[in-house]
């Protein structure tokens, strides 16, 4: 399967961090910003970085974004630039656009002009940290929508030395296991089969209803 390709518009801390992590995970990334220093910094990560004005659609055409799957508009503080960038990306036919917004009003505007999803990083990070603090079993949590989230959890005691089939996770907990991070390496193993026995120091990566972490908290009380 062909890996998805990304373009990131705006290379501040948020945008450059996304670029770095995407490249480290083997994805093809085009990075664009008008600031030369930001472009040079991201180019060192391995991204295909360009100094250009992304509010100018001809500049974007010249770079060539025809095969891009996902665009990330990472300049959340400048509403006009974000709006023009989204309109340009829509005209270029990019199928999925994620945008950053600094407040709820900006979020509403960006959704109306065509962003598929708008995030507010500080708000969402605050919520993630609060949830992690209320349940020590949760290592990390990323909300997909109002109902489901991708979670990284420490292997619960009742999971240890049992496998997915024995635990009947989908039926009992309504969760789908994506993989396991093994102690020591920290690398995600997505090839573990249904007969893999969970170990005490495993970090399990799964998709679950967001109430799942509340159940984990109750079980440890």
GROMACS elastic network, one bead per residue, 0.5 to 0.9 nm:
[ bonds ]
;  ai    aj funct       b0    kb
    2     5     6  0.89717   500
    3    26     6  0.84577   500
    3    27     6  0.66034   500
    3    28     6  0.79327   500
    4    27     6  0.68233   500
    4    28     6  0.74356   500
    4    68     6  0.76303   500
    4    69     6  0.58532   500
    4    70     6  0.74868   500
    5    27     6  0.63583   500
    5    28     6  0.51198   500
    5    29     6  0.61313   500
    5    30     6  0.82025   500
    5    67     6  0.73706   500
    5    68     6  0.51514   500
    5    69     6  0.52744   500
    5    70     6  0.64648   500
    5    71     6  0.87001   500
    6    19     6  0.87779   500
    6    22     6  0.84360   500
    6    27     6  0.76135   500
    6    28     6  0.63542   500
    6    30     6  0.62395   500
    6    31     6  0.84341   500
    6    68     6  0.56990   500
    6    69     6  0.60656   500
    6    71     6  0.56880   500
    6    72     6  0.75297   500
    7    19     6  0.86766   500
    7    28     6  0.85947   500
    7    29     6  0.56325   500
    7    31     6  0.57078   500
    7    32     6  0.75914   500
    7    65     6  0.78236   500
    7    68     6  0.67517   500
    7    69     6  0.82973   500
    7    70     6  0.65691   500
    7    72     6  0.62347   500
    7    73     6  0.85267   500
    8    11     6  0.74342   500
    8    15     6  0.64562   500
    8    16     6  0.83064   500
    8    18     6  0.79790   500
    8    19     6  0.70599   500
    8    29     6  0.73803   500
    8    30     6  0.62905   500
    8    32     6  0.62115   500
    8    33     6  0.86349   500
    8    70     6  0.87062   500
    8    71     6  0.59697   500
    8    73     6  0.61475   500
    8    74     6  0.68040   500
    9    15     6  0.72210   500
    9    30     6  0.86162   500
    9    31     6  0.62149   500
    9    33     6  0.62033   500
    9    54     6  0.68248   500
    9    71     6  0.76537   500
    9    72     6  0.61384   500
    9    74     6  0.57379   500
    9    75     6  0.71047   500
    9    85     6  0.79986   500
   10    14     6  0.83994   500
   10    15     6  0.57563   500
   10    16     6  0.79128   500
   10    31     6  0.76570   500
   10    32     6  0.61315   500
   10    33     6  0.50665   500
   10    34     6  0.80471   500
   10    35     6  0.89509   500
   10    38     6  0.87902   500
   10    54     6  0.84299   500
   10    72     6  0.85185   500
   10    73     6  0.65789   500
   10    74     6  0.50436   500
   10    75     6  0.51669   500
   10    76     6  0.88597   500
   11    14     6  0.70146   500
   11    17     6  0.83012   500
   11    18     6  0.89787   500
   11    19     6  0.83855   500
   11    31     6  0.73227   500
   11    32     6  0.69980   500
   11    33     6  0.58825   500
   11    34     6  0.88923   500
   11    35     6  0.82602   500
   11    38     6  0.59071   500
   11    39     6  0.70873   500
   11    41     6  0.89958   500
   11    42     6  0.75859   500
   11    74     6  0.70963   500
   11    75     6  0.77985   500
   12    15     6  0.53381   500
   12    16     6  0.57935   500
   12    17     6  0.81969   500
   12    33     6  0.88094   500
   12    38     6  0.70716   500
   12    74     6  0.76969   500
   12    75     6  0.75923   500
   13    16     6  0.53931   500
   13    17     6  0.59293   500
   13    18     6  0.85985   500
   14    17     6  0.53188   500
   14    18     6  0.63802   500
   14    19     6  0.88297   500
   14    74     6  0.65538   500
   14    75     6  0.84208   500
   14   100     6  0.89774   500
   14   121     6  0.85523   500
   15    18     6  0.51885   500
   15    19     6  0.63047   500
   15    20     6  0.87450   500
   15    31     6  0.85011   500
   15    72     6  0.79874   500
   15    73     6  0.80564   500
   15    74     6  0.52240   500
   15    75     6  0.77617   500
   16    20     6  0.61364   500
   16    21     6  0.86622   500
   16    31     6  0.82985   500
   16    38     6  0.79625   500
   16    39     6  0.89210   500
   16    41     6  0.81684   500
   16    42     6  0.60604   500
   16    74     6  0.89437   500
   17    20     6  0.51402   500
   17    21     6  0.62529   500
   17    22     6  0.85730   500
   17    42     6  0.87698   500
   18    21     6  0.53165   500
   18    22     6  0.60784   500
   18    23     6  0.85728   500
   18    72     6  0.89432   500
   19    22     6  0.52395   500
   19    23     6  0.61224   500
   19    24     6  0.85277   500
   19    29     6  0.66880   500
   19    30     6  0.83063   500
   19    31     6  0.71969   500
   19    42     6  0.70855   500
   19    45     6  0.76995   500
   19    46     6  0.87326   500
   19    47     6  0.68080   500
   20    23     6  0.53338   500
   20    24     6  0.61457   500
   20    25     6  0.86895   500
   20    42     6  0.71810   500
   20    45     6  0.56779   500
   20    46     6  0.78456   500
   20    47     6  0.76950   500
   21    24     6  0.50475   500
   21    25     6  0.62241   500
   21    26     6  0.88286   500
   21    27     6  0.89154   500
   21    45     6  0.89481   500
   22    25     6  0.51421   500
   22    26     6  0.65452   500
   22    27     6  0.54301   500
   22    28     6  0.76174   500
   22    29     6  0.71343   500
   22    47     6  0.88948   500
   23    26     6  0.51268   500
   23    27     6  0.51600   500
   23    28     6  0.65266   500
   23    29     6  0.66326   500
   23    45     6  0.70042   500
   23    46     6  0.64577   500
   23    47     6  0.65322   500
   24    27     6  0.74798   500
   24    45     6  0.80467   500
   24    46     6  0.85147   500
   28    46     6  0.89883   500
   28    47     6  0.72089   500
   28    48     6  0.80213   500
   29    46     6  0.83099   500
   29    47     6  0.52421   500
   29    48     6  0.61158   500
   29    49     6  0.82227   500
   29    68     6  0.89494   500
   30    47     6  0.59007   500
   30    49     6  0.57380   500
   30    50     6  0.76684   500
   30    63     6  0.89745   500
   30    65     6  0.85216   500
   30    68     6  0.88004   500
   31    39     6  0.73538   500
   31    42     6  0.74037   500
   31    43     6  0.81213   500
   31    47     6  0.63789   500
   31    48     6  0.60417   500
   31    50     6  0.61652   500
   31    51     6  0.85614   500
   32    35     6  0.88874   500
   32    39     6  0.69411   500
   32    48     6  0.86473   500
   32    49     6  0.58754   500
   32    51     6  0.58875   500
   32    52     6  0.62118   500
   32    53     6  0.78455   500
   32    54     6  0.69913   500
   32    60     6  0.89210   500
   33    36     6  0.74753   500
   33    38     6  0.70496   500
   33    39     6  0.62351   500
   33    49     6  0.81961   500
   33    50     6  0.66844   500
   33    51     6  0.52475   500
   33    52     6  0.56636   500
   33    53     6  0.66021   500
   33    54     6  0.70832   500
   34    38     6  0.82495   500
   34    39     6  0.78581   500
   34    50     6  0.81890   500
   34    51     6  0.50116   500
   34    53     6  0.53762   500
   34    54     6  0.77719   500
   35    38     6  0.55068   500
   35    39     6  0.64128   500
   35    40     6  0.88779   500
   35    51     6  0.65124   500
   35    52     6  0.81368   500
   36    39     6  0.51242   500
   36    40     6  0.62070   500
   36    41     6  0.86705   500
   36    50     6  0.85190   500
   36    51     6  0.59586   500
   36    52     6  0.89587   500
   37    40     6  0.51612   500
   37    41     6  0.62182   500
   37    42     6  0.87840   500
   38    41     6  0.51299   500
   38    42     6  0.63362   500
   38    43     6  0.85965   500
   38    51     6  0.86968   500
   39    42     6  0.53221   500
   39    43     6  0.60931   500
   39    44     6  0.88534   500
   39    49     6  0.57157   500
   39    50     6  0.62816   500
   39    51     6  0.61235   500
   40    43     6  0.50577   500
   40    44     6  0.65722   500
   40    49     6  0.74161   500
   40    50     6  0.86575   500
   40    51     6  0.87887   500
   41    44     6  0.55020   500
   41    45     6  0.73042   500
   42    45     6  0.53109   500
   42    46     6  0.71286   500
   42    47     6  0.62537   500
   42    48     6  0.83835   500
   42    49     6  0.66614   500
   43    46     6  0.53007   500
   43    47     6  0.50943   500
   43    48     6  0.62880   500
   43    49     6  0.53134   500
   43    50     6  0.85188   500
   44    47     6  0.73210   500
   46    49     6  0.83788   500
   50    63     6  0.78406   500
   52    55     6  0.88573   500
   52    56     6  0.83669   500
   52    59     6  0.64570   500
   52    60     6  0.79127   500
   52    63     6  0.88997   500
   53    56     6  0.56376   500
   53    57     6  0.84629   500
   53    59     6  0.65536   500
   53    60     6  0.80046   500
   54    57     6  0.67111   500
   54    58     6  0.87961   500
   54    59     6  0.66543   500
   54    60     6  0.61922   500
   54    81     6  0.82222   500
   54    84     6  0.83713   500
   54    85     6  0.61310   500
   54    88     6  0.82264   500
   55    58     6  0.89580   500
   55    59     6  0.82124   500
   55    60     6  0.83609   500
   55    81     6  0.62202   500
   55    82     6  0.81717   500
   55    83     6  0.87728   500
   55    84     6  0.55701   500
   55    85     6  0.52133   500
   55    86     6  0.88697   500
   55    87     6  0.89832   500
   55    88     6  0.72233   500
   56    59     6  0.54313   500
   56    60     6  0.67543   500
   56    61     6  0.89518   500
   56    84     6  0.83400   500
   56    85     6  0.80960   500
   56    88     6  0.77682   500
   57    60     6  0.50504   500
   57    61     6  0.61799   500
   57    62     6  0.86330   500
   57    84     6  0.89388   500
   57    85     6  0.81587   500
   57    88     6  0.56081   500
   57    89     6  0.81354   500
   57    91     6  0.86476   500
   57    92     6  0.83193   500
   58    62     6  0.61311   500
   58    63     6  0.87201   500
   59    62     6  0.51225   500
   59    63     6  0.64811   500
   59    64     6  0.88718   500
   60    63     6  0.52039   500
   60    64     6  0.64247   500
   60    65     6  0.69616   500
   60    88     6  0.81865   500
   60    89     6  0.85333   500
   60    92     6  0.85754   500
   61    64     6  0.51022   500
   61    65     6  0.66744   500
   61    66     6  0.83341   500
   61    92     6  0.77818   500
   62    65     6  0.84892   500
   64    67     6  0.80792   500
   64    68     6  0.88541   500
   65    68     6  0.54335   500
   65    89     6  0.88239   500
   65    92     6  0.74733   500
   65    93     6  0.88764   500
   65    94     6  0.78502   500
   66    69     6  0.87962   500
   66    92     6  0.71995   500
   66    93     6  0.75383   500
   66    94     6  0.75015   500
   67    94     6  0.80465   500
   68    71     6  0.72667   500
   68    93     6  0.89488   500
   68    94     6  0.62821   500
   68    95     6  0.81848   500
   69    94     6  0.62379   500
   69    95     6  0.61606   500
   69    96     6  0.65407   500
   69    97     6  0.88191   500
   70    94     6  0.67526   500
   70    95     6  0.67260   500
   70    97     6  0.58755   500
   70    98     6  0.75232   500
   71    86     6  0.88643   500
   71    89     6  0.76202   500
   71    94     6  0.70326   500
   71    95     6  0.83161   500
   71    96     6  0.63187   500
   71    98     6  0.61649   500
   71    99     6  0.82033   500
   72    96     6  0.87120   500
   72    97     6  0.59404   500
   72    99     6  0.56173   500
   72   100     6  0.78933   500
   73    76     6  0.75543   500
   73    82     6  0.65126   500
   73    85     6  0.71876   500
   73    86     6  0.73796   500
   73    97     6  0.74228   500
   73    98     6  0.62487   500
   73   100     6  0.61888   500
   74    77     6  0.89369   500
   74    82     6  0.80668   500
   74    98     6  0.84113   500
   74    99     6  0.60782   500
   74   100     6  0.52911   500
   74   101     6  0.82954   500
   75    78     6  0.62642   500
   75    79     6  0.81303   500
   75    81     6  0.75549   500
   75    82     6  0.63573   500
   75    99     6  0.79794   500
   75   100     6  0.64951   500
   75   101     6  0.78231   500
   76    79     6  0.66787   500
   76    81     6  0.87414   500
   76    82     6  0.68314   500
   76    99     6  0.73829   500
   76   102     6  0.55473   500
   76   103     6  0.88233   500
   76   106     6  0.82606   500
   76   120     6  0.84976   500
   77    81     6  0.88705   500
   77    82     6  0.84466   500
   77   100     6  0.83989   500
   77   101     6  0.68341   500
   77   102     6  0.59471   500
   77   106     6  0.89044   500
   78    81     6  0.55321   500
   78    82     6  0.63275   500
   78    83     6  0.87815   500
   78   101     6  0.87733   500
   78   102     6  0.89566   500
   79    82     6  0.51151   500
   79    83     6  0.61079   500
   79    84     6  0.86583   500
   79   101     6  0.79771   500
   79   106     6  0.66677   500
   79   109     6  0.85320   500
   79   110     6  0.82064   500
   80    83     6  0.51506   500
   80    84     6  0.62182   500
   80    85     6  0.84916   500
   81    84     6  0.52720   500
   81    85     6  0.60020   500
   81    86     6  0.86035   500
   82    85     6  0.50453   500
   82    86     6  0.61471   500
   82    87     6  0.86353   500
   82    99     6  0.76548   500
   82   100     6  0.83577   500
   82   101     6  0.87014   500
   82   110     6  0.74964   500
   83    86     6  0.52349   500
   83    87     6  0.62708   500
   83    88     6  0.86499   500
   83   109     6  0.79713   500
   83   110     6  0.62711   500
   83   113     6  0.67755   500
   83   114     6  0.87277   500
   84    87     6  0.50922   500
   84    88     6  0.61053   500
   84    89     6  0.85874   500
   85    88     6  0.50905   500
   85    89     6  0.61468   500
   85    90     6  0.86060   500
   86    89     6  0.50699   500
   86    90     6  0.61170   500
   86    91     6  0.86024   500
   86    97     6  0.73181   500
   86    99     6  0.81544   500
   86   110     6  0.78118   500
   86   113     6  0.71329   500
   86   114     6  0.66128   500
   86   115     6  0.65697   500
   87    90     6  0.51335   500
   87    91     6  0.62518   500
   87    92     6  0.87065   500
   87   113     6  0.68984   500
   87   114     6  0.71466   500
   87   115     6  0.88898   500
   88    91     6  0.51284   500
   88    92     6  0.62629   500
   88    93     6  0.87966   500
   89    92     6  0.50232   500
   89    93     6  0.64150   500
   89    94     6  0.57460   500
   89    95     6  0.86947   500
   89    97     6  0.77546   500
   90    93     6  0.51501   500
   90    94     6  0.58478   500
   90    95     6  0.75815   500
   90    96     6  0.87251   500
   90    97     6  0.82209   500
   90   114     6  0.72535   500
   90   115     6  0.87100   500
   91    94     6  0.77583   500
   93    96     6  0.89801   500
   94    97     6  0.72287   500
   95   116     6  0.88784   500
   96   115     6  0.76137   500
   96   116     6  0.60869   500
   96   117     6  0.84043   500
   97   114     6  0.78231   500
   97   115     6  0.51645   500
   97   116     6  0.53230   500
   97   117     6  0.67301   500
   97   118     6  0.85941   500
   98   115     6  0.59453   500
   98   116     6  0.59451   500
   98   118     6  0.57234   500
   98   119     6  0.75955   500
   99   107     6  0.83867   500
   99   110     6  0.73574   500
   99   111     6  0.86933   500
   99   115     6  0.64045   500
   99   116     6  0.80800   500
   99   117     6  0.64192   500
   99   119     6  0.63680   500
   99   120     6  0.88507   500
  100   106     6  0.88692   500
  100   107     6  0.77486   500
  100   110     6  0.87306   500
  100   117     6  0.87184   500
  100   118     6  0.56227   500
  100   119     6  0.50735   500
  100   120     6  0.59741   500
  100   121     6  0.73647   500
  101   104     6  0.74725   500
  101   105     6  0.85085   500
  101   106     6  0.55917   500
  101   107     6  0.53616   500
  101   110     6  0.78914   500
  101   118     6  0.65861   500
  101   119     6  0.61242   500
  101   120     6  0.53205   500
  101   121     6  0.79889   500
  102   105     6  0.85224   500
  102   106     6  0.66141   500
  102   107     6  0.75989   500
  102   119     6  0.85214   500
  102   120     6  0.58992   500
  102   121     6  0.79763   500
  102   122     6  0.82355   500
  103   106     6  0.54739   500
  103   107     6  0.62912   500
  103   108     6  0.89178   500
  103   120     6  0.67796   500
  103   123     6  0.88720   500
  104   108     6  0.62858   500
  104   109     6  0.87923   500
  104   120     6  0.80824   500
  105   108     6  0.51977   500
  105   109     6  0.64378   500
  105   110     6  0.87928   500
  106   109     6  0.51714   500
  106   110     6  0.62015   500
  106   111     6  0.86530   500
  107   110     6  0.52583   500
  107   111     6  0.62413   500
  107   112     6  0.86818   500
  107   117     6  0.89269   500
  107   118     6  0.59228   500
  107   119     6  0.74671   500
  107   120     6  0.78507   500
  108   111     6  0.52938   500
  108   112     6  0.62992   500
  108   113     6  0.89218   500
  108   118     6  0.84591   500
  109   112     6  0.51330   500
  109   113     6  0.64143   500
  109   114     6  0.89206   500
  110   113     6  0.52950   500
  110   114     6  0.65226   500
  110   115     6  0.57266   500
  110   116     6  0.88815   500
  110   117     6  0.86525   500
  110   118     6  0.71105   500
  111   114     6  0.53775   500
  111   116     6  0.66523   500
  111   117     6  0.69334   500
  111   118     6  0.67788   500
  112   115     6  0.72407   500
  114   117     6  0.88522   500
  115   118     6  0.66448   500
  119   123     6  0.86250   500
  119   124     6  0.75366   500
  120   123     6  0.55624   500
  120   124     6  0.60283   500
  120   125     6  0.84681   500
  121   124     6  0.51351   500
  121   125     6  0.58124   500
  121   126     6  0.83752   500
  122   125     6  0.51757   500
  122   126     6  0.61070   500
  122   127     6  0.86851   500
  123   126     6  0.51903   500
  123   127     6  0.63802   500
  123   128     6  0.87686   500
  124   127     6  0.51017   500
  124   128     6  0.61772   500
  124   129     6  0.86620   500
  124   142     6  0.87910   500
  124   143     6  0.87178   500
  125   129     6  0.61158   500
  125   130     6  0.85140   500
  126   129     6  0.52532   500
  126   130     6  0.61814   500
  126   131     6  0.86933   500
  127   130     6  0.51230   500
  127   131     6  0.62456   500
  127   132     6  0.86489   500
  128   131     6  0.51899   500
  128   132     6  0.61816   500
  128   133     6  0.86438   500
  128   140     6  0.74072   500
  128   141     6  0.61335   500
  128   142     6  0.73603   500
  128   143     6  0.86141   500
  129   132     6  0.50200   500
  129   133     6  0.61072   500
  129   134     6  0.86475   500
  129   140     6  0.83342   500
  129   141     6  0.86752   500
  130   133     6  0.51483   500
  130   134     6  0.63095   500
  130   135     6  0.88009   500
  131   134     6  0.51832   500
  131   135     6  0.63530   500
  131   136     6  0.88724   500
  131   138     6  0.78852   500
  131   140     6  0.89630   500
  131   141     6  0.81021   500
  131   213     6  0.81420   500
  132   135     6  0.52353   500
  132   136     6  0.60900   500
  132   137     6  0.76557   500
  132   138     6  0.53752   500
  132   139     6  0.65900   500
  132   140     6  0.68353   500
  132   141     6  0.76700   500
  132   213     6  0.89260   500
  133   136     6  0.60524   500
  133   138     6  0.82486   500
  134   137     6  0.89905   500
  134   138     6  0.87579   500
  134   213     6  0.89963   500
  134   214     6  0.86261   500
  134   217     6  0.74498   500
  135   138     6  0.57880   500
  135   139     6  0.88846   500
  135   213     6  0.68062   500
  135   214     6  0.75125   500
  135   216     6  0.72421   500
  135   217     6  0.53402   500
  135   220     6  0.89044   500
  136   139     6  0.73431   500
  136   153     6  0.86713   500
  136   154     6  0.83946   500
  136   217     6  0.78718   500
  137   152     6  0.86097   500
  137   153     6  0.54088   500
  137   154     6  0.51648   500
  137   155     6  0.77724   500
  137   156     6  0.74632   500
  137   213     6  0.80718   500
  137   216     6  0.72070   500
  137   217     6  0.76381   500
  137   220     6  0.87993   500
  138   141     6  0.71534   500
  138   151     6  0.70611   500
  138   152     6  0.60311   500
  138   154     6  0.64287   500
  138   213     6  0.72344   500
  138   216     6  0.87421   500
  139   151     6  0.75505   500
  139   152     6  0.52514   500
  139   153     6  0.52659   500
  139   154     6  0.68070   500
  139   203     6  0.79263   500
  140   150     6  0.83268   500
  140   151     6  0.57248   500
  140   152     6  0.50251   500
  140   153     6  0.70768   500
  141   149     6  0.66494   500
  141   150     6  0.57851   500
  141   152     6  0.63180   500
  141   153     6  0.85996   500
  142   148     6  0.88884   500
  142   149     6  0.54410   500
  142   150     6  0.51294   500
  142   151     6  0.63718   500
  142   152     6  0.89701   500
  143   146     6  0.73949   500
  143   147     6  0.80751   500
  143   148     6  0.62514   500
  143   150     6  0.62981   500
  143   151     6  0.84267   500
  143   210     6  0.78193   500
  144   147     6  0.76377   500
  144   148     6  0.56187   500
  144   150     6  0.68930   500
  145   148     6  0.56457   500
  145   149     6  0.69835   500
  146   149     6  0.84112   500
  146   210     6  0.82150   500
  147   208     6  0.85348   500
  147   209     6  0.57480   500
  147   210     6  0.59585   500
  147   211     6  0.83234   500
  148   207     6  0.69088   500
  148   208     6  0.55802   500
  148   210     6  0.52504   500
  148   211     6  0.85583   500
  149   206     6  0.83058   500
  149   207     6  0.57292   500
  149   208     6  0.57222   500
  149   209     6  0.63021   500
  149   210     6  0.56977   500
  150   205     6  0.71377   500
  150   206     6  0.56638   500
  150   208     6  0.65728   500
  150   209     6  0.88409   500
  150   210     6  0.86632   500
  151   204     6  0.79190   500
  151   205     6  0.56739   500
  151   206     6  0.54224   500
  151   207     6  0.62828   500
  151   208     6  0.73717   500
  151   210     6  0.88675   500
  151   213     6  0.87305   500
  152   180     6  0.87484   500
  152   181     6  0.87767   500
  152   203     6  0.61742   500
  152   204     6  0.54912   500
  152   206     6  0.65456   500
  153   156     6  0.79344   500
  153   202     6  0.84799   500
  153   203     6  0.54465   500
  153   204     6  0.53053   500
  153   205     6  0.66179   500
  153   206     6  0.81369   500
  153   213     6  0.88832   500
  154   200     6  0.80139   500
  154   201     6  0.71073   500
  154   202     6  0.62484   500
  154   204     6  0.62953   500
  155   158     6  0.82191   500
  155   159     6  0.62545   500
  155   160     6  0.67375   500
  155   198     6  0.70581   500
  155   199     6  0.70972   500
  155   200     6  0.60206   500
  155   201     6  0.68049   500
  155   202     6  0.56024   500
  155   203     6  0.58529   500
  155   204     6  0.61640   500
  156   159     6  0.53585   500
  156   160     6  0.68444   500
  156   200     6  0.78267   500
  156   216     6  0.80275   500
  156   220     6  0.88469   500
  157   160     6  0.55133   500
  157   200     6  0.73246   500
  158   161     6  0.85244   500
  158   162     6  0.80585   500
  158   167     6  0.86831   500
  159   162     6  0.55503   500
  159   163     6  0.73884   500
  159   164     6  0.86399   500
  159   167     6  0.70909   500
  159   197     6  0.82993   500
  159   198     6  0.62754   500
  159   199     6  0.80653   500
  159   200     6  0.84290   500
  160   163     6  0.81508   500
  160   197     6  0.70367   500
  160   198     6  0.50102   500
  160   199     6  0.52531   500
  160   200     6  0.57141   500
  160   202     6  0.89397   500
  161   196     6  0.87611   500
  161   198     6  0.53089   500
  161   199     6  0.60150   500
  161   200     6  0.80191   500
  162   165     6  0.82510   500
  162   166     6  0.61600   500
  162   167     6  0.66696   500
  162   195     6  0.83433   500
  162   196     6  0.77052   500
  162   198     6  0.58622   500
  162   199     6  0.84180   500
  163   166     6  0.53351   500
  163   167     6  0.61456   500
  163   168     6  0.84762   500
  163   193     6  0.88669   500
  163   194     6  0.63368   500
  163   195     6  0.52796   500
  163   196     6  0.52488   500
  163   198     6  0.61637   500
  164   167     6  0.51927   500
  164   168     6  0.58901   500
  164   169     6  0.60933   500
  164   170     6  0.85601   500
  164   177     6  0.82067   500
  164   193     6  0.83711   500
  164   194     6  0.51480   500
  164   195     6  0.65068   500
  164   196     6  0.71818   500
  164   197     6  0.77236   500
  164   198     6  0.85044   500
  165   168     6  0.50658   500
  165   169     6  0.73927   500
  165   194     6  0.59610   500
  165   195     6  0.67303   500
  166   169     6  0.82160   500
  166   194     6  0.89769   500
  166   195     6  0.84256   500
  167   170     6  0.86318   500
  167   171     6  0.89938   500
  167   172     6  0.77521   500
  168   171     6  0.57149   500
  168   172     6  0.59386   500
  168   173     6  0.79791   500
  169   172     6  0.52512   500
  169   173     6  0.52517   500
  169   174     6  0.63775   500
  169   175     6  0.59366   500
  169   176     6  0.72219   500
  169   177     6  0.82835   500
  170   173     6  0.56850   500
  170   176     6  0.60504   500
  170   177     6  0.86697   500
  171   174     6  0.54419   500
  171   175     6  0.78813   500
  172   175     6  0.82371   500
  173   176     6  0.89072   500
  173   208     6  0.80607   500
  173   209     6  0.87984   500
  173   212     6  0.75675   500
  174   207     6  0.88399   500
  174   208     6  0.65089   500
  174   209     6  0.72880   500
  174   212     6  0.86814   500
  175   206     6  0.66576   500
  175   207     6  0.56953   500
  175   209     6  0.72555   500
  175   212     6  0.84846   500
  176   205     6  0.87776   500
  176   206     6  0.54988   500
  176   207     6  0.52524   500
  176   208     6  0.66466   500
  177   180     6  0.81521   500
  177   190     6  0.89966   500
  177   204     6  0.71934   500
  177   205     6  0.60626   500
  177   207     6  0.65051   500
  177   208     6  0.87274   500
  178   189     6  0.86347   500
  178   190     6  0.61650   500
  178   191     6  0.89301   500
  178   192     6  0.89584   500
  178   204     6  0.78794   500
  178   205     6  0.54678   500
  178   206     6  0.50750   500
  178   207     6  0.71851   500
  179   188     6  0.63153   500
  179   189     6  0.53395   500
  179   191     6  0.70997   500
  179   192     6  0.65906   500
  179   203     6  0.86782   500
  179   204     6  0.62324   500
  179   205     6  0.52475   500
  179   206     6  0.70326   500
  180   187     6  0.81778   500
  180   188     6  0.55897   500
  180   189     6  0.52136   500
  180   190     6  0.66789   500
  180   191     6  0.88666   500
  180   192     6  0.74419   500
  180   198     6  0.85586   500
  180   202     6  0.64501   500
  180   203     6  0.56570   500
  180   205     6  0.57628   500
  180   206     6  0.87439   500
  181   184     6  0.89236   500
  181   185     6  0.77993   500
  181   186     6  0.53409   500
  181   187     6  0.53977   500
  181   189     6  0.60783   500
  181   190     6  0.88334   500
  181   202     6  0.59791   500
  181   204     6  0.63831   500
  181   205     6  0.74548   500
  182   185     6  0.61344   500
  182   186     6  0.55371   500
  182   187     6  0.64844   500
  182   188     6  0.71445   500
  182   189     6  0.75741   500
  182   199     6  0.87242   500
  182   201     6  0.72487   500
  182   202     6  0.52918   500
  182   203     6  0.66086   500
  182   204     6  0.88137   500
  183   186     6  0.58936   500
  183   187     6  0.85410   500
  183   201     6  0.58470   500
  183   202     6  0.60795   500
  183   203     6  0.77186   500
  184   187     6  0.85001   500
  185   188     6  0.87015   500
  186   203     6  0.87061   500
  188   203     6  0.89845   500
  188   205     6  0.83342   500
  189   192     6  0.62730   500
  190   193     6  0.84925   500
  192   195     6  0.79692   500
  192   196     6  0.60680   500
  193   196     6  0.55390   500
  194   197     6  0.84587   500
  198   201     6  0.85038   500
  198   202     6  0.66002   500
  198   204     6  0.84979   500
  199   202     6  0.53454   500
  199   203     6  0.88593   500
  200   203     6  0.87322   500
  207   210     6  0.89197   500
  208   211     6  0.80534   500
  208   212     6  0.64055   500
  208   213     6  0.87899   500
  209   212     6  0.55582   500
  209   213     6  0.83745   500
  210   213     6  0.63817   500
  210   214     6  0.78750   500
  211   214     6  0.51820   500
  211   215     6  0.66266   500
  211   216     6  0.89380   500
  212   215     6  0.51454   500
  212   216     6  0.64287   500
  212   217     6  0.88034   500
  213   217     6  0.62585   500
  213   218     6  0.87393   500
  214   217     6  0.50746   500
  214   218     6  0.63658   500
  214   219     6  0.87154   500
  215   218     6  0.50879   500
  215   219     6  0.61702   500
  215   220     6  0.87744   500
  216   219     6  0.50818   500
  216   220     6  0.64057   500
  216   221     6  0.88942   500
  217   220     6  0.54084   500
  217   221     6  0.65622   500
  218   221     6  0.52830   500
